[in-house]
Amino acid sequence: AIKLNPAYGKTQANLGIDFYQHGSYQAMFSKEQSNVSIQPNSFLTYFTLGIGFLNKGLFNEALKEFKKAENVEPDRGIIHSQIGEIYLLLGENEEAVEEYKLALKDDNFASKAYNDIGIVFHRKGDLDNAIKYYNESIKADSTYVMAYNNLAIAMIHKGKNEEAEKLFTKALEIRDDYVDALVNLSVLYIENNKLDEAMNLNKKVIEIKGDYPLTYNYMGIILREQGKYEEAVRVLERAIQIDNKLAEVYYNLGFTLSKIGKYDDALKYTKEALKLNPYYIKTRYKLGLDYYADKMNVLIGSQLSKEILVNASEGQHLEYFEVTKKPPDIFGGVFEEETDSTFEKEDIKLKEIENLDKKKSDAKSLFNSGRYDDAIDIALDVVRKDENDMEMLEIIGDAYNVKQIYGEAEEYYRKIIQISSSRETTLLKLARIIFDKGNYEEASEYLDRVFSKNPDNINAANMYALVLWKQNNKERGIEILRQVLEKDNTNIDALTNIGEIYISLNRNEEAIEAFDSILKINPEDYEIIKKKGKLLCSLKKFDEALAVFQSALKRKGDDLEILWEVANIYELNDDFENAIEIYKIIVQIEPSNVKAFLRIGTIYQELENYSSAKESYENALKADNNSPEANFLFGKIMARDGYVREAMERWNHVISVSPESEFAEKSKNAIEAARQWISIFE
């Protein structure tokens, strides 16, 4: 079109918007500049560009373009309507109303102007005026679905749910694809426990609109209320992928995760929610502003409060309630006299101090008694009063550390370091968390701070040796640990760490010596006993390893890891009877352990006890009917007993469920061999 008529400004403007939609800002800008040069006073150029910015949520840019269009044609109702909408979205209510009044001069835009003025009053909490303007909008255009939608929400705020449902239904009779009404009616159904009806409406929204975060949020709520927690989690996670700025989605995901015992994840998402909005609102209604502008959501709670939010495409969050504030008293405190109330205030301050001291004492006692959640709650009360109370910050960090919620622990330790950069105990704890995350350089920095203050700190030396180990400077790490052990040969951390470094260097005999030193100090150290047994196995000292593992099993007879080690030792020593007994203990503890059933079956097969082998493979298939190995081995037993076709069915099943596994290849070979065998008799 531009080639046919280079001066055609409308085409230039539309192409500019198309460039912008694809993110080519510079291309759009140059195209619009070219259009302005062709038609420097074109209302359409500025207006079209303004619409493009508005639909992208770039309100200030849009406002500039609309103002330019207004300068060209000041009496156009469509311009004032769009300017009013921007002021509305920016929270400049009075300016919005003034622009909409100018738009009312043009009958073509009366329905929108009345509706949007109603939104201004609605967000102020003035329901009567909101209802008045919504009805005026409907009088101006009986098919204006946004007004029916908004009037329905006003009815909900008036407590008239039945009228609201009728109005939503009326909007949908006019346009059955009006998403705002579908979403809002689903919210009304959720609040009235009509969950199936609500789910059907949300599914329809997905069909119409595709991925829509509000819809996924409400579907998550419905699924949670129905007890379908895993499905709810997946749906809510999808909502966050689409829009990571909706606080209620994080809240709902946190609540749902707590229902299935995933408390660490629940805490993480709740924390994110609090950052976005400290107030939880379960459901919100969407006020209808513009049918086509998907990027602009005007959301309002089911109960009127000042927590009202506008969510635009760039994630602007704007509170709209106008709150009358008392002007500050510039003479405050200058002319105050000492009265009885003055001394009462001092008494209150003293009581507050005493109360804080008691809370500190309670937090420490609760922590020491293992009541970590209660300790955190009380310590947080103190920190809210005094954010620099390092003792309470450390209690919170330590409690999270013990609970293995390391991200939270790290956050509180960092707060302490910001207050006091050389606090040794906190630096060491923070260094450990950072080390475990694999950030060895940062961990080393914190340890250097400790050494600069206390070069003989044994705990820092232990940690530094681990850092050197992970940085592949193992010999230097061993050297430092030996220095520690010269000062304290009973330091279990140093003995453990040096043992681990020896293992990484394949110096297993020296590692065993280190572990033996630990067991002399603490013969009941279960983890060290296990490590020593494994090292003895690696050195093929099976009798010694067996003795170590059996002593461990006396302390903890259901340790599957050790039971497997013992069974392997028996198999390596051809002691099949004892191996089978251990594997049977494993399946008693864990009846779905396919691997143990397969080991029993394989041993019986090697012993030519085929009936017992078959029984073991059947048990494996009961635990997992799709196990490639179990199906393949069971097929072999069936073929041996003459049931070749049944065997081939098993092997075909392996190929279908696990085509890339080694047993799929074995099954193909077995099927080919079976076919050749069958062909002899055909």
BELMO-V157328 format. One record per residue. SS is DSSP state (H for helix, E for strand, L for the rest). OMEGA is omega as a letter, one per 40 degrees, with the letter a starting at -180 (none if undefined). Layout:
SS_OMEGA / SS_OMEGA
This chain:
L_a / L_i / L_i / L_a / L_a / L_a / L_a / L_a / H_a / H_i / H_i / H_a / H_a / H_i / H_i / H_i / H_i / H_i / H_a / H_a / H_a / L_i / L_a / L_a / H_a / H_i / H_i / H_a / H_a / H_a / H_a / H_i / H_i / H_i / H_i / H_i / H_i / H_a / L_a / L_a / L_a / L_i / H_a / H_a / H_a / H_a / H_a / H_i / H_i / H_i / H_i / H_i / H_a / H_a / H_i / L_i / L_i / L_a / H_a / H_i / H_i / H_a / H_i / H_a / H_i / H_i / H_i / H_i / H_i / H_i / H_a / H_a / L_a / L_a / L_a / L_i / H_a / H_i / H_a / H_i / H_a / H_i / H_i / H_i / H_i / H_i / H_i / H_a / H_i / H_i / L_i / L_a / H_a / H_i / H_i / H_a / H_i / H_i / H_i / H_i / H_i / H_i / H_a / L_i / L_i / L_a / H_a / H_a / H_a / H_a / H_i / H_a / H_i / H_a / H_a / H_i / H_i / H_i / H_i / H_a / H_a / H_a / H_i / H_a / L_i / L_a / H_a / H_i / H_i / H_a / H_i / H_a / H_i / H_i / H_i / H_i / H_a / H_i / H_a / H_i / L_a / L_i / L_a / L_a / H_a / H_a / H_i / H_a / H_a / H_i / H_i / H_i / H_i / H_i / H_i / H_i / H_i / L_a / L_a / L_a / H_a / H_i / H_i / H_a / H_i / H_a / H_i / H_a / H_i / H_i / H_a / H_i / H_i / H_i / L_a / L_i / L_a / L_a / H_a / H_a / H_i / H_a / H_a / H_i / H_i / H_i / H_i / H_i / H_i / H_a / H_i / L_i / L_i / L_a / H_a / H_i / H_i / H_a / H_a / H_i / H_a / H_i / H_i / H_i / H_i / H_i / H_a / H_a / H_a / L_a / L_a / L_a / H_a / H_a / H_i / H_i / H_a / H_i / H_i / H_i / H_a / H_a / H_i / H_i / H_i / L_i / L_i / L_a / H_a / H_i / H_i / H_i / H_a / H_a / H_a / H_i / H_i / H_i / H_a / H_i / H_a / H_a / L_a / L_a / L_a / L_a / H_a / H_i / H_i / H_i / H_a / H_i / H_i / H_i / H_a / H_i / H_i / H_i / H_a / L_i / L_i / L_a / H_i / H_i / H_i / H_i / H_a / H_a / H_i / H_i / H_i / H_i / H_a / H_i / H_a / H_a / L_a / L_a / L_i / L_i / L_a / L_a / L_i / E_i / E_a / E_i / E_a / L_a / L_a / L_a / L_a / L_a / L_a / L_a / L_a / L_a / E_i / E_a / E_a / E_a / E_i / L_i / L_a / L_i / L_a / L_i / L_a / L_a / E_i / E_a / E_i / L_a / L_i / L_i / L_i / L_i / E_a / L_i / L_a / L_a / L_i / L_a / L_i / L_a / L_i / L_a / L_a / L_i / L_a / L_i / L_a / L_i / L_a / L_a / L_a / L_i / L_i / L_i / L_i / H_a / H_i / H_a / H_i / H_i / H_i / H_i / H_i / H_i / H_i / H_i / H_i / H_i / H_i / H_a / H_i / H_i / H_i / H_i / H_i / H_i / H_i / H_a / H_i / H_i / H_a / H_i / H_a / H_i / L_i / L_i / L_a / H_a / H_i / H_i / H_i / H_a / H_a / H_i / H_i / H_i / H_i / H_a / H_i / H_i / H_a / L_a / L_i / L_i / L_a / H_a / H_a / H_i / H_a / H_i / H_a / H_i / H_a / H_i / H_i / H_i / H_i / H_i / L_i / L_i / L_a / H_i / H_i / H_i / H_a / H_a / H_a / H_i / H_i / H_i / H_i / H_a / H_i / H_i / H_a / L_a / L_a / L_a / L_a / H_a / H_a / H_i / H_a / H_i / H_i / H_i / H_a / H_i / H_i / H_i / H_a / H_i / L_i / L_i / L_a / H_i / H_a / H_i / H_i / H_i / H_a / H_i / H_i / H_i / H_i / H_a / H_a / H_i / H_a / L_a / L_a / L_a / L_a / H_a / H_i / H_i / H_i / H_a / H_a / H_i / H_i / H_i / H_i / H_i / H_a / H_i / L_i / L_i / L_a / H_a / H_i / H_i / H_i / H_a / H_i / H_a / H_i / H_i / H_i / H_a / H_i / H_i / H_a / L_a / L_i / L_a / L_a / H_i / H_a / H_i / H_i / H_a / H_a / H_i / H_i / H_i / H_i / H_i / H_a / H_i / L_a / L_i / L_a / H_i / H_i / H_i / H_i / H_i / H_i / H_a / H_i / H_i / H_i / H_a / H_i / H_i / H_a / L_a / L_a / L_a / L_a / H_a / H_i / H_i / H_i / H_a / H_i / H_i / H_i / H_i / H_i / H_i / H_a / H_i / L_a / L_i / L_a / H_a / H_i / H_i / H_a / H_i / H_i / H_a / H_i / H_i / H_i / H_a / H_i / H_i / H_a / L_a / L_a / L_i / L_a / H_a / H_a / H_i / H_i / H_i / H_a / H_i / H_i / H_i / H_i / H_i / H_i / H_i / L_a / L_i / L_a / H_a / H_i / H_i / H_i / H_a / H_i / H_i / H_i / H_i / H_a / H_a / H_i / H_i / H_a / L_a / L_a / L_a / L_a / H_a / H_a / H_i / H_a / H_i / H_i / H_a / H_a / H_i / H_i / H_i / H_i / H_i / L_i / L_i / L_a / H_i / H_i / H_i / H_i / H_i / H_a / H_i / H_i / H_i / H_i / H_a / H_i / H_i / H_i / L_a / L_a / L_i / L_a / H_a / H_a / H_i / H_a / H_a / H_i / H_i / H_i / H_i / H_i / H_i / H_i / H_i / L_i / L_a / L_a / H_a / H_i / H_i / H_i / H_i / H_i / H_a / H_i / H_i / H_i / H_a / H_a / H_a / H_a / L_a / L_a / L_a / L_i / H_a / H_i / H_i / H_i / H_i / H_i / H_i / H_a / H_i / H_i / H_i / H_a / H_i / H_i / H_i / H_a / H_a / H_i / H_a / L_a / L_none
